Amino acid sequence: MAPDQDHGPTRYPVTPDGRYFVVRGRLWRCTNPALDPAARVALTRELMSARRAKGATLRRADAAAIESARARIDAAKRGLGERGPVWWMDGAPDYNRHMARGTPYAAWFAALSAP
């Protein structure tokens, strides 16, 4: 998601470069801010639909449907730029799913909780 967007019921901190938001100390890649707004909405709706489908299929223990829902989730997240190739072009590495304290964002993250 773009740095100025809300990430759920509470606002999660977003790295200064807008590439990641942080949940419980872990970096998660933001949605590509260059996405067309209509495409972003459509992909987000597909992602939510696929997540609901996955939940329903898990309750039914339907292995084929679970894999189908997982593939839909992955495709939507790749379309949003949250997985797959990075959306920035400066050659910086991807720290998706890394703990912030072990990345170049460590000092920034530590300063968030500093008095």
ABEGO torsion letter per residue (X at the ends): XBAABBBEABBBBBBAAGABBBBGGBBBBBBBAABBAAAAAAAAAAAAAAAAAAAAAAAAGBAAAAAAAAAAAAAAAAAAGABEBBABAAGBBBABGBBAAABAAAAAAAAAABX
